[in-house]
């Protein structure tokens, strides 16, 4: 038994230093890999949110166009949709500090019972470009092309959606 205890030796200082160095190298590699993965996840999450915002915004505009009776443009950045009830909804970007917020302006003055005006933001400070393209011409719009670009304020990433639609209730 005494011989067994005498043959047992502890870990030398050199072995301890080598083991700690290998552990530190492995942990630093894992930490940098984790940091890179976290950065990629953050960017992709932001991209997903921008794509979802753009898609939902275009869906809202397209739903109004489909159920509209008449389309008209104030300019290429402002679309007016007249519904069967007489309600007029206008989609346009804000002005000044709210220039990248998309609003829907609802005019219910010609609706029975008469309502008035309300301005509702659809998106908050992310729409950097909105373009309505009439077909075939400005005076007799039968269909409308839409280009919507949203930009993430924190990363600067842009997402663009192009689509077209026409009102189902045209007379």
OpenMM code with the backbone's topology and positions (N, CA, C; nanometers):
from openmm import Vec3, app, unit

residues = "UNK UNK UNK UNK UNK UNK UNK UNK UNK UNK UNK UNK UNK UNK UNK UNK UNK UNK UNK UNK UNK UNK UNK UNK UNK UNK UNK UNK UNK UNK UNK UNK UNK UNK UNK UNK UNK UNK UNK UNK UNK UNK UNK UNK UNK UNK UNK UNK UNK UNK UNK UNK UNK UNK UNK UNK UNK UNK UNK UNK UNK UNK UNK UNK UNK UNK UNK UNK UNK UNK UNK UNK UNK UNK UNK UNK UNK UNK UNK UNK UNK UNK UNK UNK UNK UNK UNK UNK UNK UNK UNK UNK UNK UNK UNK UNK UNK UNK UNK UNK UNK UNK UNK UNK UNK UNK UNK UNK UNK UNK UNK UNK UNK UNK UNK UNK UNK UNK UNK UNK UNK UNK UNK UNK UNK UNK UNK UNK UNK UNK UNK UNK UNK UNK UNK UNK UNK UNK UNK UNK UNK UNK UNK UNK UNK UNK UNK UNK UNK UNK UNK UNK UNK UNK UNK UNK UNK UNK UNK UNK UNK UNK UNK UNK UNK UNK UNK UNK UNK UNK UNK".split()
positions = [
    Vec3(0.0824, -0.1192, 0.0000),
    Vec3(0.0000, 0.0000, 0.0000),
    Vec3(0.0867, 0.1255, 0.0000),
    Vec3(0.1937, 0.1207, 0.0765),
    Vec3(0.2838, 0.2339, 0.0825),
    Vec3(0.3477, 0.2596, -0.0535),
    Vec3(0.3783, 0.1516, -0.1268),
    Vec3(0.4378, 0.1640, -0.2586),
    Vec3(0.3400, 0.2325, -0.3545),
    Vec3(0.2094, 0.1986, -0.3458),
    Vec3(0.1060, 0.2584, -0.4319),
    Vec3(0.0944, 0.4079, -0.4061),
    Vec3(0.0966, 0.4485, -0.2791),
    Vec3(0.0870, 0.5906, -0.2457),
    Vec3(0.2117, 0.6637, -0.2909),
    Vec3(0.3246, 0.6042, -0.2819),
    Vec3(0.4497, 0.6681, -0.3225),
    Vec3(0.4552, 0.6845, -0.4732),
    Vec3(0.3904, 0.5918, -0.5475),
    Vec3(0.3931, 0.6046, -0.6925),
    Vec3(0.2945, 0.7087, -0.7440),
    Vec3(0.1957, 0.7440, -0.6612),
    Vec3(0.0999, 0.8472, -0.6996),
    Vec3(0.1689, 0.9823, -0.6910),
    Vec3(0.1642, 1.0513, -0.7981),
    Vec3(0.2160, 1.1873, -0.7973),
    Vec3(0.1041, 1.2764, -0.8431),
    Vec3(0.1019, 1.3995, -0.8027),
    Vec3(-0.0008, 1.4940, -0.8419),
    Vec3(0.0257, 1.5482, -0.9815),
    Vec3(-0.0477, 1.6479, -1.0154),
    Vec3(-0.0323, 1.7127, -1.1446),
    Vec3(0.0800, 1.8134, -1.1320),
    Vec3(0.1684, 1.8124, -1.2275),
    Vec3(0.2791, 1.9072, -1.2214),
    Vec3(0.2299, 2.0442, -1.2656),
    Vec3(0.3039, 2.1436, -1.2326),
    Vec3(0.2697, 2.2806, -1.2700),
    Vec3(0.2646, 2.2955, -1.4217),
    Vec3(0.3527, 2.2303, -1.4918),
    Vec3(0.3556, 2.2375, -1.6379),
    Vec3(0.2281, 2.1756, -1.6970),
    Vec3(0.1869, 2.0594, -1.6477),
    Vec3(0.0637, 1.9963, -1.6961),
    Vec3(-0.0582, 2.0842, -1.6677),
    Vec3(-0.0611, 2.1438, -1.5506),
    Vec3(-0.1703, 2.2337, -1.5142),
    Vec3(-0.1766, 2.3542, -1.6074),
    Vec3(-0.0642, 2.4147, -1.6378),
    Vec3(-0.0598, 2.5311, -1.7281),
    Vec3(-0.1037, 2.4927, -1.8697),
    Vec3(-0.0592, 2.3777, -1.9172),
    Vec3(-0.0989, 2.3330, -2.0521),
    Vec3(-0.2494, 2.3071, -2.0565),
    Vec3(-0.3036, 2.2418, -1.9557),
    Vec3(-0.4471, 2.2155, -1.9501),
    Vec3(-0.5289, 2.3438, -1.9452),
    Vec3(-0.4861, 2.4399, -1.8671),
    Vec3(-0.5577, 2.5683, -1.8589),
    Vec3(-0.5499, 2.6445, -1.9911),
    Vec3(-0.4339, 2.6401, -2.0573),
    Vec3(-0.4180, 2.7090, -2.1857),
    Vec3(-0.5113, 2.6489, -2.2909),
    Vec3(-0.5178, 2.5162, -2.2976),
    Vec3(-0.6068, 2.4500, -2.3938),
    Vec3(-0.7521, 2.4853, -2.3626),
    Vec3(-0.7895, 2.4872, -2.2358),
    Vec3(-0.9264, 2.5217, -2.1962),
    Vec3(-0.9600, 2.6649, -2.2360),
    Vec3(-0.8695, 2.7587, -2.2123),
    Vec3(-0.8939, 2.8991, -2.2479),
    Vec3(-0.9082, 2.9145, -2.3991),
    Vec3(-0.8251, 2.8453, -2.4753),
    Vec3(-0.8336, 2.8542, -2.6221),
    Vec3(-0.9680, 2.8000, -2.6709),
    Vec3(-1.0108, 2.6862, -2.6169),
    Vec3(-1.1396, 2.6284, -2.6574),
    Vec3(-1.2564, 2.7195, -2.6174),
    Vec3(-1.2530, 2.7733, -2.4983),
    Vec3(-1.3616, 2.8612, -2.4537),
    Vec3(-1.3662, 2.9911, -2.5334),
    Vec3(-1.2512, 3.0476, -2.5673),
    Vec3(-1.2523, 3.1720, -2.6457),
    Vec3(-1.3056, 3.1465, -2.7867),
    Vec3(-1.2738, 3.0299, -2.8443),
    Vec3(-1.3289, 2.9948, -2.9756),
    Vec3(-1.4797, 2.9779, -2.9702),
    Vec3(-1.5276, 2.9133, -2.8647),
    Vec3(-1.6722, 2.8956, -2.8496),
    Vec3(-1.7421, 3.0291, -2.8266),
    Vec3(-1.6781, 3.1182, -2.7515),
    Vec3(-1.7380, 3.2495, -2.7246),
    Vec3(-1.7460, 3.3330, -2.8520),
    Vec3(-1.6423, 3.3308, -2.9346),
    Vec3(-1.6479, 3.4069, -3.0601),
    Vec3(-1.7517, 3.3473, -3.1553),
    Vec3(-1.7637, 3.2150, -3.1564),
    Vec3(-1.8665, 3.1505, -3.2385),
    Vec3(-2.0057, 3.1890, -3.1900),
    Vec3(-2.0258, 3.1928, -3.0611),
    Vec3(-2.1535, 3.2339, -3.0044),
    Vec3(-2.1846, 3.3795, -3.0395),
    Vec3(-2.0843, 3.4676, -3.0308),
    Vec3(-2.1043, 3.6091, -3.0648),
    Vec3(-2.1432, 3.6279, -3.2108),
    Vec3(-2.0774, 3.5543, -3.3000),
    Vec3(-2.1107, 3.5629, -3.4423),
    Vec3(-2.2513, 3.5108, -3.4685),
    Vec3(-2.2870, 3.4010, -3.4023),
    Vec3(-2.4223, 3.3460, -3.4187),
    Vec3(-2.5280, 3.4430, -3.3691),
    Vec3(-2.5009, 3.5091, -3.2589),
    Vec3(-2.5951, 3.6067, -3.2046),
    Vec3(-2.6121, 3.7255, -3.2990),
    Vec3(-2.5019, 3.7719, -3.3593),
    Vec3(-2.5098, 3.8835, -3.4543),
    Vec3(-2.5918, 3.8441, -3.5770),
    Vec3(-2.5711, 3.7243, -3.6294),
    Vec3(-2.6473, 3.6773, -3.7453),
    Vec3(-2.7949, 3.6643, -3.7089),
    Vec3(-2.8244, 3.6108, -3.5928),
    Vec3(-2.9626, 3.5957, -3.5485),
    Vec3(-3.0319, 3.7310, -3.5384),
    Vec3(-2.9622, 3.8315, -3.4851),
    Vec3(-3.0200, 3.9659, -3.4706),
    Vec3(-3.0521, 4.0264, -3.6069),
    Vec3(-2.9602, 4.0141, -3.7018),
    Vec3(-2.9814, 4.0686, -3.8364),
    Vec3(-3.0984, 3.9973, -3.9050),
    Vec3(-3.1034, 3.8665, -3.8943),
    Vec3(-3.2117, 3.7909, -3.9589),
    Vec3(-3.3464, 3.8190, -3.8940),
    Vec3(-3.3487, 3.8377, -3.7637),
    Vec3(-3.4737, 3.8730, -3.6961),
    Vec3(-3.5228, 4.0092, -3.7455),
    Vec3(-3.4312, 4.1039, -3.7586),
    Vec3(-3.4664, 4.2360, -3.8089),
    Vec3(-3.5197, 4.2269, -3.9524),
    Vec3(-3.4545, 4.1457, -4.0352),
    Vec3(-3.4983, 4.1290, -4.1746),
    Vec3(-3.6386, 4.0677, -4.1795),
    Vec3(-3.6642, 3.9710, -4.0932),
    Vec3(-3.7954, 3.9072, -4.0883),
    Vec3(-3.9031, 4.0068, -4.0481),
    Vec3(-3.8743, 4.0904, -3.9508),
    Vec3(-3.9707, 4.1916, -3.9071),
    Vec3(-3.9996, 4.2906, -4.0199),
    Vec3(-3.8972, 4.3331, -4.0937),
    Vec3(-3.9177, 4.4269, -4.2045),
    Vec3(-3.9989, 4.3617, -4.3160),
    Vec3(-3.9700, 4.2354, -4.3477),
    Vec3(-4.0474, 4.1662, -4.4508),
    Vec3(-4.1932, 4.1519, -4.4087),
    Vec3(-4.2153, 4.1208, -4.2838),
    Vec3(-4.3521, 4.1061, -4.2349),
    Vec3(-4.4253, 4.2395, -4.2368),
    Vec3(-4.3566, 4.3464, -4.1976),
    Vec3(-4.4178, 4.4802, -4.2006),
    Vec3(-4.4558, 4.5175, -4.3430),
    Vec3(-4.3654, 4.4956, -4.4378),
    Vec3(-4.3940, 4.5283, -4.5779),
    Vec3(-4.5108, 4.4456, -4.6304),
    Vec3(-4.5115, 4.3166, -4.6011),
    Vec3(-4.6178, 4.2286, -4.6505),
    Vec3(-4.7531, 4.2667, -4.5924),
    Vec3(-4.7591, 4.2921, -4.4628),
    Vec3(-4.8856, 4.3298, -4.4004),
    Vec3(-4.9358, 4.4648, -4.4517),
    Vec3(-4.8435, 4.5568, -4.4759),
    Vec3(-4.8820, 4.6883, -4.5284),
    Vec3(-4.9400, 4.6752, -4.6691),
    Vec3(-4.8733, 4.5993, -4.7536),
    Vec3(-4.9235, 4.5792, -4.8902),
    Vec3(-5.0568, 4.5050, -4.8868),
    Vec3(-5.0706, 4.4074, -4.7972),
    Vec3(-5.1987, 4.3362, -4.7847),
    Vec3(-5.3108, 4.4314, -4.7469),
    Vec3(-5.2863, 4.5240, -4.6565),
    Vec3(-5.3881, 4.6221, -4.6149),
    Vec3(-5.4285, 4.7104, -4.7333),
    Vec3(-5.3305, 4.7588, -4.8070),
    Vec3(-5.3595, 4.8441, -4.9226),
    Vec3(-5.4362, 4.7642, -5.0293),
    Vec3(-5.3909, 4.6407, -5.0560),
    Vec3(-5.4572, 4.5592, -5.1587),
    Vec3(-5.6015, 4.5263, -5.1199),
    Vec3(-5.6271, 4.5014, -4.9926),
    Vec3(-5.7648, 4.4732, -4.9487),
    Vec3(-5.8537, 4.5934, -4.9750),
    Vec3(-5.8050, 4.7134, -4.9475),
    Vec3(-5.8834, 4.8343, -4.9731),
    Vec3(-5.9072, 4.8531, -5.1226),
    Vec3(-5.8055, 4.8243, -5.2045),
    Vec3(-5.8202, 4.8374, -5.3498),
    Vec3(-5.9232, 4.7372, -5.4021),
    Vec3(-5.9142, 4.6122, -5.3592),
    Vec3(-6.0067, 4.5086, -5.4075),
    Vec3(-6.1529, 4.5427, -5.3797),
    Vec3(-6.1797, 4.5948, -5.2607),
    Vec3(-6.3174, 4.6228, -5.2233),
    Vec3(-6.3582, 4.7659, -5.2541),
    Vec3(-6.2754, 4.8372, -5.3264),
    Vec3(-6.3078, 4.9731, -5.3659),
    Vec3(-6.3928, 4.9765, -5.4911),
    Vec3(-6.4543, 5.0913, -5.5122),
    Vec3(-6.5363, 5.1127, -5.6317),
    Vec3(-6.4580, 5.1926, -5.7341),
    Vec3(-6.3780, 5.2860, -5.6834),
    Vec3(-6.3054, 5.3763, -5.7735),
    Vec3(-6.1691, 5.4086, -5.7143),
    Vec3(-6.0688, 5.4182, -5.8029),
    Vec3(-5.9333, 5.4547, -5.7623),
    Vec3(-5.8954, 5.5864, -5.8264),
    Vec3(-5.8229, 5.6693, -5.7519),
    Vec3(-5.7672, 5.7918, -5.8096),
    Vec3(-5.6373, 5.8239, -5.7368),
    Vec3(-5.5514, 5.8948, -5.8072),
    Vec3(-5.4225, 5.9314, -5.7490),
    Vec3(-5.4164, 6.0816, -5.7271),
    Vec3(-5.3730, 6.1216, -5.6073),
    Vec3(-5.3410, 6.2633, -5.5857),
    Vec3(-5.2066, 6.2920, -5.6500),
    Vec3(-5.1131, 6.2002, -5.6345),
    Vec3(-4.9831, 6.1993, -5.7014),
    Vec3(-4.9354, 6.0543, -5.6971),
    Vec3(-4.8154, 6.0272, -5.7420),
    Vec3(-4.7700, 5.8876, -5.7474),
    Vec3(-4.7403, 5.8299, -5.6091),
    Vec3(-4.7496, 5.9113, -5.5045),
    Vec3(-4.7246, 5.8646, -5.3681),
    Vec3(-4.8507, 5.8679, -5.2817),
    Vec3(-4.9659, 5.8952, -5.3409),
    Vec3(-5.0894, 5.9069, -5.2637),
    Vec3(-5.2057, 5.8482, -5.3431),
    Vec3(-5.2660, 5.7429, -5.2893),
    Vec3(-5.3754, 5.6722, -5.3568),
    Vec3(-5.5048, 5.6950, -5.2802),
    Vec3(-5.6109, 5.7267, -5.3572),
    Vec3(-5.7456, 5.7455, -5.3017),
    Vec3(-5.8345, 5.6313, -5.3470),
    Vec3(-5.8980, 5.5640, -5.2508),
    Vec3(-5.9875, 5.4518, -5.2809),
    Vec3(-6.1260, 5.4896, -5.2322),
    Vec3(-6.2239, 5.4941, -5.3259),
    Vec3(-6.3631, 5.5212, -5.2899),
    Vec3(-6.4351, 5.3878, -5.2792),
    Vec3(-6.4991, 5.3649, -5.1642),
    Vec3(-6.5709, 5.2395, -5.1411),
    Vec3(-6.7147, 5.2512, -5.1886),
    Vec3(-6.7861, 5.1402, -5.1919),
    Vec3(-6.9260, 5.1396, -5.2317),
    Vec3(-7.0113, 5.2239, -5.1373),
    Vec3(-6.9733, 5.2302, -5.0111),
    Vec3(-7.0497, 5.3069, -4.9117),
    Vec3(-7.0296, 5.4570, -4.9253),
    Vec3(-6.9339, 5.5010, -5.0062),
    Vec3(-6.9031, 5.6429, -5.0202),
    Vec3(-6.7830, 5.6850, -4.9374),
    Vec3(-6.7366, 5.5978, -4.8495),
    Vec3(-6.6180, 5.6274, -4.7691),
    Vec3(-6.4964, 5.6372, -4.8598),
    Vec3(-6.4108, 5.7344, -4.8332),
    Vec3(-6.2898, 5.7540, -4.9131),
    Vec3(-6.1694, 5.7309, -4.8224),
    Vec3(-6.0838, 5.6374, -4.8609),
    Vec3(-5.9616, 5.6093, -4.7872),
    Vec3(-5.8423, 5.6518, -4.8716),
    Vec3(-5.7544, 5.7300, -4.8116),
    Vec3(-5.6360, 5.7782, -4.8815),
    Vec3(-5.5119, 5.7221, -4.8141),
    Vec3(-5.4255, 5.6592, -4.8922),
    Vec3(-5.2981, 5.6078, -4.8427),
    Vec3(-5.1890, 5.7039, -4.8848),
    Vec3(-5.1118, 5.7531, -4.7884),
    Vec3(-5.0012, 5.8423, -4.8213),
    Vec3(-4.8996, 5.8445, -4.7094),
    Vec3(-4.7773, 5.8798, -4.7470),
    Vec3(-4.6723, 5.8950, -4.6474),
    Vec3(-4.6926, 6.0262, -4.5733),
    Vec3(-4.6497, 6.0288, -4.4472),
    Vec3(-4.6579, 6.1517, -4.3685),
    Vec3(-4.5607, 6.2561, -4.4210),
    Vec3(-4.5564, 6.3667, -4.3525),
    Vec3(-4.4680, 6.4763, -4.3939),
    Vec3(-4.3780, 6.5130, -4.2778),
    Vec3(-4.2682, 6.5799, -4.3078),
    Vec3(-4.1776, 6.6279, -4.2045),
    Vec3(-4.1160, 6.5144, -4.1250),
    Vec3(-4.1270, 6.5221, -3.9937),
    Vec3(-4.0693, 6.4189, -3.9069),
    Vec3(-4.1355, 6.2835, -3.9247),
    Vec3(-4.2560, 6.2827, -3.9760),
    Vec3(-4.3301, 6.1579, -3.9967),
    Vec3(-4.3268, 6.1156, -4.1435),
    Vec3(-4.2251, 6.1542, -4.2157),
    Vec3(-4.2153, 6.1272, -4.3583),
    Vec3(-4.2031, 5.9812, -4.3946),
    Vec3(-4.1647, 5.8951, -4.2995),
    Vec3(-4.1544, 5.7524, -4.3310),
    Vec3(-4.2636, 5.6710, -4.2605),
    Vec3(-4.3700, 5.7389, -4.2183),
    Vec3(-4.4862, 5.6718, -4.1602),
    Vec3(-4.5981, 5.6719, -4.2637),
    Vec3(-4.6529, 5.5546, -4.2916),
    Vec3(-4.7629, 5.5424, -4.3868),
    Vec3(-4.8946, 5.5588, -4.3128),
    Vec3(-4.9779, 5.6485, -4.3628),
    Vec3(-5.1075, 5.6764, -4.3014),
    Vec3(-5.2204, 5.6351, -4.3936),
    Vec3(-5.3328, 5.5993, -4.3329),
    Vec3(-5.4574, 5.5862, -4.4060),
    Vec3(-5.5491, 5.6947, -4.3507),
    Vec3(-5.5941, 5.7818, -4.4386),
    Vec3(-5.6835, 5.8905, -4.4004),
    Vec3(-5.8242, 5.8489, -4.4424),
    Vec3(-5.9113, 5.8358, -4.3442),
    Vec3(-6.0465, 5.7866, -4.3693),
    Vec3(-6.1436, 5.9041, -4.3656),
    Vec3(-6.2160, 5.9235, -4.4751),
    Vec3(-6.3162, 6.0302, -4.4868),
    Vec3(-6.4542, 5.9649, -4.4913),
    Vec3(-6.5287, 5.9788, -4.3808),
    Vec3(-6.6627, 5.9196, -4.3735),
    Vec3(-6.7710, 6.0272, -4.3813),
    Vec3(-6.7387, 6.1430, -4.4372),
    Vec3(-6.8369, 6.2511, -4.4397),
    Vec3(-6.9531, 6.2212, -4.5331),
    Vec3(-6.9301, 6.1385, -4.6369),
    Vec3(-7.0375, 6.1090, -4.7324),
    Vec3(-7.1072, 5.9774, -4.7007),
    Vec3(-7.0717, 5.9164, -4.5883),
    Vec3(-7.1290, 5.7885, -4.5472),
    Vec3(-7.2472, 5.8164, -4.4560),
    Vec3(-7.3493, 5.7330, -4.4641),
    Vec3(-7.4653, 5.7496, -4.3749),
    Vec3(-7.4551, 5.6429, -4.2666),
    Vec3(-7.4511, 5.6796, -4.1393),
    Vec3(-7.4450, 5.8156, -4.0874),
    Vec3(-7.3063, 5.8751, -4.1100),
    Vec3(-7.3020, 6.0039, -4.1291),
    Vec3(-7.1767, 6.0738, -4.1568),
    Vec3(-7.0828, 6.0591, -4.0381),
    Vec3(-6.9547, 6.0395, -4.0668),
    Vec3(-6.8572, 6.0210, -3.9606),
    Vec3(-6.7645, 6.1385, -3.9448),
    Vec3(-6.6827, 6.1633, -4.0400),
    Vec3(-6.5801, 6.2672, -4.0320),
    Vec3(-6.4480, 6.2091, -4.0791),
    Vec3(-6.3403, 6.2733, -4.0382),
    Vec3(-6.2062, 6.2315, -4.0793),
    Vec3(-6.1358, 6.1608, -3.9646),
    Vec3(-6.0571, 6.0629, -3.9969),
    Vec3(-5.9645, 6.0044, -3.8998),
    Vec3(-5.8362, 5.9683, -3.9738),
    Vec3(-5.7252, 5.9862, -3.9052),
    Vec3(-5.5948, 5.9549, -3.9620),
    Vec3(-5.5317, 5.8457, -3.8774),
    Vec3(-5.5036, 5.7345, -3.9394),
    Vec3(-5.4475, 5.6205, -3.8678),
    Vec3(-5.3140, 5.5805, -3.9292),
    Vec3(-5.2086, 5.5713, -3.8482),
    Vec3(-5.0820, 5.5207, -3.9028),
    Vec3(-5.0899, 5.3706, -3.9257),
    Vec3(-5.0390, 5.3261, -4.0385),
    Vec3(-5.0319, 5.1825, -4.0673),
    Vec3(-4.8951, 5.1301, -4.0246),
    Vec3(-4.7916, 5.2057, -4.0550),
    Vec3(-4.6555, 5.1702, -4.0146),
    Vec3(-4.5938, 5.2897, -3.9439),
    Vec3(-4.4962, 5.2642, -3.8614),
    Vec3(-4.4278, 5.3708, -3.7877),
    Vec3(-4.2840, 5.3842, -3.8355),
    Vec3(-4.2520, 5.4897, -3.9061),
    Vec3(-4.1149, 5.5284, -3.9407),
    Vec3(-4.0309, 5.4205, -4.0075),
    Vec3(-4.0889, 5.3442, -4.0994),
    Vec3(-4.0105, 5.2433, -4.1707),
    Vec3(-4.0272, 5.2496, -4.3222),
    Vec3(-4.1316, 5.3147, -4.3733),
    Vec3(-4.1547, 5.3185, -4.5182),
    Vec3(-4.0681, 5.4281, -4.5793),
    Vec3(-3.9749, 5.3875, -4.6638),
    Vec3(-3.8859, 5.4855, -4.7258),
    Vec3(-3.9240, 5.5160, -4.8701),
    Vec3(-4.0097, 5.4333, -4.9293),
    Vec3(-4.0550, 5.4630, -5.0650),
    Vec3(-4.1912, 5.3976, -5.0863),
    Vec3(-4.2809, 5.4742, -5.1421),
    Vec3(-4.4144, 5.4251, -5.1763),
    Vec3(-4.4496, 5.4826, -5.3119),
    Vec3(-4.4818, 5.3950, -5.4050),
    Vec3(-4.5102, 5.4389, -5.5411),
    Vec3(-4.6328, 5.3654, -5.5928),
    Vec3(-4.7296, 5.4438, -5.6437),
    Vec3(-4.8500, 5.3883, -5.7062),
    Vec3(-4.8414, 5.4153, -5.8553),
    Vec3(-4.8558, 5.3106, -5.9363),
    Vec3(-4.8447, 5.3228, -6.0817),
    Vec3(-4.9796, 5.2853, -6.1424),
    Vec3(-5.0498, 5.3825, -6.2055),
    Vec3(-5.1831, 5.3538, -6.2607),
    Vec3(-5.1745, 5.2801, -6.3935),
    Vec3(-5.2794, 5.2012, -6.4200),
    Vec3(-5.2917, 5.1366, -6.5496),
    Vec3(-5.4350, 5.1515, -6.5969),
    Vec3(-5.4656, 5.1910, -6.7101),
    Vec3(-5.3770, 5.2304, -6.8184),
    Vec3(-5.3376, 5.3783, -6.8140),
    Vec3(-5.4136, 5.4618, -6.7449),
    Vec3(-5.3820, 5.6043, -6.7445),
    Vec3(-5.4315, 5.6662, -6.6152),
    Vec3(-5.3945, 5.7907, -6.5884),
    Vec3(-5.4297, 5.8584, -6.4635),
    Vec3(-5.5794, 5.8856, -6.4508),
    Vec3(-5.6493, 5.9103, -6.5616),
    Vec3(-5.7893, 5.9515, -6.5515),
    Vec3(-5.8863, 5.8337, -6.5418),
    Vec3(-5.8495, 5.7199, -6.5957),
    Vec3(-5.9386, 5.6047, -6.5964),
    Vec3(-5.8633, 5.4830, -6.5422),
    Vec3(-5.8346, 5.4824, -6.4145),
    Vec3(-5.7514, 5.3776, -6.3546),
    Vec3(-5.8327, 5.2490, -6.3413),
    Vec3(-5.7834, 5.1435, -6.4049),
    Vec3(-5.8475, 5.0133, -6.3948),
    Vec3(-5.7701, 4.9207, -6.3020),
    Vec3(-5.6416, 4.9428, -6.2900),
    Vec3(-5.5561, 4.8641, -6.2010),
    Vec3(-5.4461, 4.9546, -6.1492),
    Vec3(-5.3815, 4.9110, -6.0428),
    Vec3(-5.2766, 4.9930, -5.9823),
    Vec3(-5.1586, 4.9039, -5.9451),
    Vec3(-5.0402, 4.9490, -5.9797),
    Vec3(-4.9175, 4.8813, -5.9370),
    Vec3(-4.8665, 4.9489, -5.8107),
    Vec3(-4.8130, 4.8711, -5.7201),
    Vec3(-4.7647, 4.9251, -5.5928),
    Vec3(-4.6202, 4.8809, -5.5725),
    Vec3(-4.5355, 4.9762, -5.5374),
    Vec3(-4.3991, 4.9473, -5.4945),
    Vec3(-4.3848, 5.0057, -5.3554),
    Vec3(-4.3501, 4.9209, -5.2604),
    Vec3(-4.3348, 4.9629, -5.1217),
    Vec3(-4.1967, 4.9204, -5.0745),
    Vec3(-4.1218, 5.0156, -5.0201),
    Vec3(-3.9894, 4.9858, -4.9658),
    Vec3(-3.9879, 5.0236, -4.8187),
    Vec3(-3.9462, 4.9305, -4.7349),
    Vec3(-3.9319, 4.9574, -4.5918),
    Vec3(-3.7846, 4.9433, -4.5550),
    Vec3(-3.7416, 5.0232, -4.4578),
    Vec3(-3.6029, 5.0219, -4.4128),
    Vec3(-3.5994, 5.0111, -4.2618),
    Vec3(-3.5174, 4.9209, -4.2135),
    Vec3(-3.4993, 4.9053, -4.0692),
    Vec3(-3.4133, 5.0212, -4.0195),
    Vec3(-3.4647, 5.1031, -3.9274),
    Vec3(-3.3871, 5.2183, -3.8799),
    Vec3(-3.2592, 5.1788, -3.8070),
    Vec3(-3.2546, 5.0609, -3.7450),
    Vec3(-3.1361, 5.0240, -3.6681),
    Vec3(-3.0263, 4.9620, -3.7545),
    Vec3(-3.0634, 4.8815, -3.8547),
    Vec3(-2.9612, 4.8153, -3.9364),
    Vec3(-2.9466, 4.8765, -4.0753),
    Vec3(-3.0468, 4.9513, -4.1209),
    Vec3(-3.0422, 5.0096, -4.2548),
    Vec3(-3.0803, 4.9111, -4.3650),
    Vec3(-3.1234, 4.7895, -4.3303),
    Vec3(-3.1628, 4.6922, -4.4311),
    Vec3(-3.2933, 4.7348, -4.4969),
    Vec3(-3.3006, 4.7120, -4.6287),
    Vec3(-3.4199, 4.7492, -4.7052),
    Vec3(-3.4883, 4.6241, -4.7582),
    Vec3(-3.6216, 4.6295, -4.7605),
    Vec3(-3.7040, 4.5243, -4.8203),
    Vec3(-3.8021, 4.5929, -4.9144),
    Vec3(-3.8147, 4.5428, -5.0356),
    Vec3(-3.9036, 4.6021, -5.1344),
    Vec3(-4.0038, 4.4973, -5.1821),
    Vec3(-4.1300, 4.5408, -5.1939),
    Vec3(-4.2352, 4.4543, -5.2465),
    Vec3(-4.2999, 4.5261, -5.3645),
    Vec3(-4.3165, 4.4527, -5.4750),
    Vec3(-4.3864, 4.5012, -5.5941),
    Vec3(-4.5095, 4.4139, -5.6133),
    Vec3(-4.6236, 4.4761, -5.6340),
    Vec3(-4.7455, 4.4003, -5.6599),
    Vec3(-4.8425, 4.4870, -5.7391),
    Vec3(-4.9515, 4.4297, -5.7800),
    Vec3(-5.0542, 4.5037, -5.8536),
    Vec3(-5.1910, 4.4481, -5.8177),
    Vec3(-5.2929, 4.5318, -5.8312),
    Vec3(-5.4289, 4.4882, -5.8015),
    Vec3(-5.5302, 4.5755, -5.8728),
    Vec3(-5.6549, 4.5309, -5.8696),
    Vec3(-5.7630, 4.6081, -5.9313),
    Vec3(-5.8872, 4.5948, -5.8442),
    Vec3(-5.9744, 4.6952, -5.8494),
    Vec3(-6.0967, 4.6871, -5.7689),
    Vec3(-6.1963, 4.5873, -5.8294),
    Vec3(-6.2539, 4.5046, -5.7455),
    Vec3(-6.3519, 4.4067, -5.7915),
    Vec3(-6.4883, 4.4683, -5.8149),
    Vec3(-6.5138, 4.5835, -5.7561),
    Vec3(-6.6473, 4.6442, -5.7616),
    Vec3(-6.6584, 4.7574, -5.8641),
    Vec3(-6.5718, 4.7556, -5.9641),
    Vec3(-6.5814, 4.8619, -6.0666),
    Vec3(-6.7110, 4.8509, -6.1422),
    Vec3(-6.7644, 4.9658, -6.1750),
    Vec3(-6.8905, 4.9668, -6.2519),
    Vec3(-6.8653, 5.0081, -6.3925),
] * unit.nanometer
topology = app.Topology()
chain = topology.addChain("A")
for resn in residues:
    res = topology.addResidue(resn, chain)
    for name in ("N", "CA", "C"):
        topology.addAtom(name, app.Element.getBySymbol(name[0]), res)
